[in-house]
Amino acid sequence: MSEAAELEKHSKNELFDKSTTFADLGLSEDVVTGLTASGFEHPTGIQAALIPPVMAGKDVIGQAKTGTGKTAAFGLPVLSMCDPNIRAQGLVLAPTRELAAQVAGELDSLGRATNIRTSVIIGGESMRDQKKSMEKGGHLIVGTPGRVMDLHARGQLSFNHIRYMILDEVDRMLDIGFLEDIRKILKNIPAAIDKPVTEGGRQTIFVSATMDVQIERLARSFMKKDAEKITTVSGSLTVAMVDQKYLPVEPWDKRALLLKLLVKEKPETTVVFCKTKATCRKVAEYLKKKELNVRELHGDLHQSKRNKVMEAFRKEKVDVLIASDLAARGLDVDHITHVINYDLPEDPEIYIHRIGRTARAGRRGHAWTFVTPEQGQMLTDVEKMAGAEITKMEFPDFKPGPVPKDVQEERRTGVKRRDKPRDVGDREVAGGFDAAAGYTEDELKAMFPDGKIPKNLPPKGLGSKFKRRGR
């Protein structure tokens, strides 16, 4: 047996707890019946560890690698404990619309043999349809904080019967952008955290792939004092089934290198992660012009468009998905073979989440990361987080392009321009403002129809005669 086959067999053995079955975990008969009919017998490690304390009514913090079944870990016990006669008794918060929709679909699938139904509450979709969904069932509400707060403020979503409160991907949910929303939601839930569910209290569950000390401390402030932490991550957070490589590249050569990789290596299904929405758009446009089967996924797309992109990607009608981190949060597609980090993230935990999009359920995966000369320390930080050395990928077929003139000048004089690097398409200009760089003649005509292309950044103030009010 090859080394890769041995590793895959070992990973699958680690993933599932063969010493127990779902029937041993105290789940309801209907839930077990549905799991058996679907061919599930043995739980994963996080499921075997987390389900019993949740069934016992404890508040739980669960941490496990991406792709190990965390949704089922909290979903199965909640489905087992829910009362089919009470609506909106469980609330699951997710950081993105895509993850919320995905979790809702998985809960409905897990509970197919029960009378418990899920309603998904997210922005970009019809409030009227979501209200009807809650009226027809809505035992479990899965949503993003903004839409949940909105419907609650309108009197269309009551928190009075919520007994099960779950935060998925808690590390991102408790980021600055979500923290206050979560506080408001939790404060508006009447059920007390210091009482058990059987006495009208609230049970709280937090799950995530990564969690530092500060995040855990914050999570515990929302939970009972005896909240239990369960982790199946031993030592490092590396996704063991992912072959991790890096490719050194200058910023202005990234798109050419990406194209060469995709054409030469022919990865089956690939997600390319970019740092910004603008970069996602430009990279996708560039690859489409090269006749590659590419779609983009980022926050600037309307929700209906994002849904169509995800549907096509899941049905394997798209070879390459160019995505931002937030839009791809919770991207759970089994057939992803490669992840390419077009931009190396500054936060090593984001890297862990990204590469976890491949190697799902014990399959092998590949992660290729572009690293610019000044990002050596960032790569080292990622290696520390991953607990593994990321080796250099030799790619002699790629020939770097010429160094841009402004970079040559900077290197010659040793004087850096004041402004930060700015992505302008084919290359990143180190400082300054070069509106024409990286754009085609047609693109420039569309942006500047009068033919006057600016050579300097606009002034900070635009000369408005109106004074701003103090805030």
C-alpha positions in Angstrom: 0.0 0.0 0.0 1.3 3.4 -0.9 2.2 6.1 1.6 -0.8 8.2 0.5 -3.2 5.3 0.8 -1.8 4.5 4.3 -2.3 8.1 5.4 -5.8 8.1 4.0 -6.7 4.9 5.8 -5.2 6.2 9.0 -7.1 9.5 8.7 -10.4 7.8 8.2 -9.8 5.6 11.2 -9.1 8.7 13.2 -12.1 10.5 11.9 -14.7 8.0 13.2 -15.1 6.5 16.6 -15.6 2.9 15.8 -16.0 2.0 19.5 -19.5 3.4 19.6 -22.6 3.9 17.5 -25.2 6.7 17.3 -27.6 4.5 19.1 -25.2 4.4 22.1 -25.3 8.2 22.5 -28.8 8.7 23.9 -30.3 10.3 20.8 -34.0 10.0 20.1 -35.3 6.9 18.3 -36.5 9.0 15.3 -33.1 10.6 14.9 -31.3 7.3 15.0 -33.7 5.8 12.5 -33.0 8.6 10.1 -29.2 8.2 10.5 -29.4 4.4 10.0 -31.6 4.9 6.8 -28.9 7.2 5.5 -26.1 4.7 6.1 -24.6 6.4 9.2 -23.5 4.1 12.0 -20.4 5.4 13.8 -20.0 9.0 14.9 -16.9 11.1 14.3 -14.7 11.9 17.2 -16.2 15.3 17.9 -19.8 13.9 17.6 -19.0 11.1 20.1 -17.5 13.5 22.5 -20.0 16.4 22.3 -23.4 14.7 21.9 -23.6 13.1 25.4 -23.0 16.3 27.4 -25.4 18.2 25.2 -28.0 15.5 25.7 -27.3 15.9 29.5 -28.3 19.6 29.3 -24.8 21.0 29.7 -23.5 24.2 28.0 -20.7 23.1 25.7 -17.8 24.6 23.8 -16.8 22.3 21.0 -13.5 22.6 19.0 -12.6 20.2 16.2 -10.9 20.3 12.8 -12.9 21.6 9.8 -14.7 18.7 8.0 -15.2 16.5 11.1 -19.0 16.8 11.4 -19.5 19.7 13.9 -22.9 20.6 12.6 -24.2 17.1 13.3 -22.4 17.2 16.7 -24.8 20.0 17.9 -27.6 19.3 15.5 -28.4 15.7 16.4 -28.9 16.2 20.1 -30.9 19.4 19.6 -33.1 17.6 17.1 -33.6 14.8 19.6 -34.6 17.2 22.4 -36.8 19.6 20.5 -40.6 19.6 21.1 -42.5 19.4 17.8 -45.3 21.5 19.3 -43.2 24.5 20.0 -41.9 26.9 17.3 -38.6 28.8 17.4 -37.2 26.9 20.3 -33.7 26.7 18.9 -31.6 29.5 17.4 -28.4 28.8 15.4 -26.3 31.8 14.4 -23.8 31.7 11.6 -21.4 34.3 10.3 -22.4 34.1 6.6 -25.5 33.6 4.5 -24.0 30.6 2.8 -23.1 28.8 6.0 -26.5 29.5 7.5 -28.2 28.0 4.4 -25.9 25.1 4.5 -26.4 24.4 8.2 -30.2 24.6 7.8 -30.1 22.1 4.9 -28.0 19.7 6.9 -30.3 19.9 9.9 -33.3 19.2 7.8 -31.5 16.2 6.3 -30.4 14.9 9.7 -34.0 15.3 11.1 -35.8 13.8 8.1 -37.4 11.1 10.2 -38.5 13.6 12.9 -41.2 16.2 13.0 -38.7 19.0 13.6 -38.3 21.5 10.8 -35.8 24.3 10.2 -36.2 27.8 8.8 -33.3 29.8 7.4 -33.3 33.6 8.1 -30.7 35.4 6.0 -30.3 38.8 4.2 -30.8 39.0 0.5 -33.9 36.8 0.5 -37.6 37.5 0.8 -38.7 38.4 4.4 -42.2 37.3 3.4 -41.0 33.8 2.4 -39.0 33.5 5.5 -41.9 34.5 7.7 -44.1 31.8 5.9 -41.4 29.3 6.5 -41.4 30.0 10.3 -45.2 29.8 10.4 -45.2 26.4 8.7 -42.6 24.9 11.0 -39.6 26.9 12.2 -38.8 24.7 15.3 -35.2 25.6 14.7 -34.2 29.0 13.3 -30.8 29.2 11.5 -29.7 32.7 10.5 -27.2 35.5 10.3 -27.3 38.1 13.2 -28.5 41.0 11.1 -31.6 39.4 9.7 -32.4 37.7 13.0 -32.3 41.0 14.8 -34.3 42.7 12.0 -37.2 40.2 12.2 -37.2 40.2 16.0 -37.4 44.1 15.9 -40.4 43.8 13.5 -42.2 41.4 15.9 -42.0 38.6 13.3 -39.6 36.4 15.3 -40.2 35.8 19.0 -37.4 34.8 21.3 -39.8 33.8 24.1 -39.5 30.1 23.5 -35.8 29.8 22.7 -34.2 27.1 24.8 -31.3 26.1 22.6 -28.8 28.7 21.5 -26.0 27.7 19.2 -23.2 29.7 17.7 -21.5 28.1 14.7 -18.0 29.1 13.7 -17.7 31.0 17.0 -14.3 32.4 16.3 -15.6 34.5 13.5 -19.0 35.1 15.2 -17.2 36.8 18.1 -15.1 39.0 15.9 -15.6 42.7 16.4 -18.1 42.9 13.6 -20.5 40.4 15.2 -19.9 40.8 18.9 -22.4 43.5 19.6 -25.1 41.9 17.5 -24.7 38.7 19.5 -24.8 40.5 22.8 -28.1 42.1 21.8 -29.6 38.9 20.7 -28.6 37.0 23.9 -29.8 39.8 26.1 -33.2 39.7 24.4 -33.7 36.0 25.1 -35.8 35.7 28.2 -34.6 32.2 29.2 -32.0 32.5 32.0 -28.6 31.0 31.4 -28.3 29.8 35.0 -31.4 27.4 34.7 -31.6 24.1 33.0 -33.9 23.8 29.9 -36.3 21.6 31.9 -36.9 24.6 34.2 -37.3 27.2 31.4 -33.6 28.0 31.1 -31.3 28.2 28.1 -28.7 25.8 26.9 -25.8 27.4 25.0 -23.5 25.6 22.5 -20.4 27.1 20.8 -18.6 25.2 18.1 -15.5 26.2 16.0 -12.4 24.8 14.3 -10.1 27.3 16.1 -10.4 29.1 19.4 -7.8 31.2 21.3 -7.9 32.0 25.1 -9.5 35.4 24.6 -12.3 34.0 22.4 -13.0 31.2 24.9 -13.1 33.6 27.8 -15.7 35.7 25.9 -17.7 32.6 25.0 -17.9 31.5 28.6 -19.3 34.9 29.6 -22.5 33.9 27.7 -22.7 30.4 29.3 -23.3 28.6 32.6 -20.4 28.5 35.0 -19.9 24.8 34.6 -19.8 24.9 30.8 -17.7 22.1 29.4 -15.0 22.4 26.8 -14.5 19.5 24.4 -11.7 19.4 21.9 -10.7 16.7 19.5 -7.7 18.7 18.2 -4.6 17.3 19.8 -1.4 19.4 19.4 -1.7 21.2 16.1 -4.6 22.4 13.9 -3.2 20.9 10.7 -5.6 19.2 8.4 -3.5 16.0 8.2 -4.8 15.0 4.8 -3.8 18.2 3.0 -0.5 18.3 1.1 0.7 21.9 1.7 3.1 23.7 -0.6 4.1 27.3 -1.2 5.3 29.0 -4.4 7.5 32.1 -4.2 6.2 34.8 -6.5 6.4 38.6 -7.0 3.1 40.4 -6.6 2.9 41.4 -10.3 3.4 37.8 -11.5 0.6 36.2 -9.4 -2.1 36.1 -12.1 0.3 34.6 -14.7 1.5 32.0 -12.2 -2.1 31.1 -11.3 -3.0 30.6 -14.9 0.1 28.5 -15.5 -0.7 26.3 -12.5 -4.3 25.7 -13.6 -3.4 24.9 -17.2 -0.4 22.8 -16.5 -1.4 20.9 -13.3 -5.1 20.6 -14.2 -6.5 20.4 -10.7 -10.0 18.9 -10.7 -12.1 21.3 -8.5 -10.3 24.3 -7.1 -11.1 27.2 -4.8 -8.8 30.3 -5.2 -8.8 32.5 -2.1 -8.2 36.3 -2.6 -7.9 38.9 0.1 -10.3 41.4 -1.4 -13.5 41.5 -3.5 -11.7 43.7 -6.1 -9.0 41.1 -6.5 -11.6 38.3 -6.8 -13.3 40.2 -9.6 -10.1 40.9 -11.5 -8.7 37.4 -11.2 -12.0 35.9 -12.3 -12.2 38.2 -15.3 -8.6 37.4 -16.3 -9.1 33.7 -16.2 -12.4 33.9 -18.1 -10.6 35.7 -20.9 -8.2 32.8 -20.9 -11.3 30.5 -21.5 -11.2 28.8 -18.1 -14.5 27.6 -16.5 -14.4 30.1 -13.6 -17.0 31.7 -11.3 -16.5 34.3 -8.5 -18.0 34.4 -5.0 -17.8 37.5 -2.9 -19.8 40.0 -0.9 -20.6 42.3 -3.8 -22.7 39.7 -5.5 -26.5 39.7 -4.9 -27.6 36.8 -2.7 -29.5 35.1 -5.6 -26.4 35.3 -7.7 -24.3 33.8 -4.9 -26.8 31.0 -4.5 -26.6 30.2 -8.3 -22.8 30.1 -8.2 -22.8 27.8 -5.2 -25.4 25.5 -6.8 -23.3 25.3 -10.0 -20.2 24.6 -8.0 -21.8 21.9 -5.9 -23.1 20.2 -9.1 -19.5 20.2 -10.5 -20.4 22.6 -13.3 -17.6 25.0 -12.2 -13.9 24.0 -12.3 -12.5 27.1 -10.4 -14.2 29.2 -7.8 -12.5 32.6 -7.0 -13.6 33.5 -3.5 -13.2 35.9 -0.7 -12.9 34.5 2.9 -16.2 35.8 4.2 -18.3 34.6 1.2 -16.7 31.1 1.3 -17.1 30.7 5.0 -18.6 27.3 5.7 -18.1 26.2 2.1 -18.7 22.5 2.4 -18.3 20.7 -0.9 -16.8 17.2 -0.8 -15.2 17.2 -4.3 -12.9 20.2 -3.8 -9.4 18.8 -4.5 -7.3 22.0 -4.4 -7.2 25.2 -2.5 -4.9 28.0 -3.8 -4.1 30.9 -1.5 -3.6 33.7 -4.1 -3.1 36.0 -1.2 -1.5 34.7 2.0 -3.8 35.7 4.9 -2.2 37.8 7.7 -4.2 35.7 10.3 -2.8 32.1 10.4 -6.2 30.9 11.6 -7.8 32.0 8.3 -5.2 29.8 6.5 -6.4 26.8 8.5 -10.0 27.5 7.6 -9.1 27.9 4.0 -7.2 24.6 3.5 -9.9 22.8 5.4 -12.2 23.4 2.4 -10.4 20.4 0.8 -9.6 17.0 2.2 -13.2 16.6 3.4 -14.3 13.4 5.2 -10.9 11.8 5.0 -10.1 12.4 1.4 -6.7 13.8 0.4 -6.4 17.4 -0.7 -3.8 20.0 -1.8 -3.1 23.5 -0.7 -0.8 25.8 -2.8 0.1 29.2 -1.4 1.6 32.1 -3.2 4.2 33.9 -1.0 5.8 37.2 -2.0 9.4 38.0 -0.9 8.3 40.2 2.1 5.9 37.5 3.5 8.5 35.1 4.9 7.5 35.8 8.5 3.8 35.4 7.7 4.6 32.0 6.2 6.5 31.1 9.4 3.5 32.1 11.5 1.2 29.9 9.4 3.6 27.0 9.8 3.6 27.4 13.6 -0.2 27.4 13.6 -0.4 24.4 11.3 2.3 22.6 13.3 3.9 21.5 10.1 6.6 22.6 7.6 5.1 24.0 4.3 7.6 23.0 1.7 8.5 24.8 -1.5 6.8 23.7 -4.7 9.2 23.6 -7.6 7.5 24.8 -10.8 10.2 25.3 -13.4 7.7 25.8 -16.2 6.9 29.3 -15.0 9.0 32.1 -16.1 8.7 35.4 -14.1 7.8 38.5 -16.0 9.8 41.8 -16.1 10.1 43.9 -12.9 7.8 47.0 -13.2 9.6 50.3 -13.8 8.5 51.9 -10.6 9.7 48.9 -8.6 13.1 49.0 -10.4 13.4 52.7 -9.5 12.5 52.0 -5.8 15.1 49.2 -5.7 17.7 51.4 -7.4 17.2 54.4 -5.1 16.2 52.5 -1.9 13.4 55.1 -1.4 10.0 53.7 -0.9 6.9 55.6 -1.8 4.6 56.6 0.9 1.4 54.9 -0.2 0.8 51.2 0.4 0.8 48.7 -2.5 -2.3 48.9 -4.6 -3.8 46.1 -6.6 -4.2 47.3 -10.2 -4.8 44.0 -12.1 -1.9 42.3 -13.7 0.5 43.8 -11.1 0.6 45.6 -7.8 2.2 49.0 -8.0 4.4 49.7 -4.9 3.0 53.0 -3.8 1.9 56.0 -5.8 -1.1 56.1 -8.1 -0.8 54.8 -11.7 -4.4 54.7 -13.0 -3.4 53.2 -16.3 -1.3 50.3 -14.9 -2.6 46.8 -15.5 -5.8 47.9 -17.5 -6.5 47.4 -21.1 -7.3 50.2 -23.5 -11.0 49.3 -23.5 -11.1 49.2 -19.7 -9.5 52.7 -19.5 -12.0 54.1 -22.0 -14.9 52.7 -20.0 -13.5 54.2 -16.7 -12.4 57.6 -18.2 -14.6 58.3 -21.2 -13.3 61.9 -21.5 -9.8 60.5 -22.0 -8.4 62.3 -18.9 -6.6 59.7 -16.8 -5.7 60.9 -13.3 -2.1 60.7 -12.3 -2.5 61.7 -8.7 -4.7 60.6 -5.8 -7.7 62.8 -5.1 -7.4 65.2 -2.2 -8.7 64.0 1.2 -11.4 66.6 1.2 -13.6 67.2 -1.8 -14.3 70.8 -1.0 -17.9 70.4 0.2 -19.3 73.7 1.5 -21.4 71.8 4.0 -20.0 71.1 7.5 -20.3 67.7 9.0 -22.2 67.3 12.2 -20.3 66.0 15.2 -21.0 62.4 16.1 
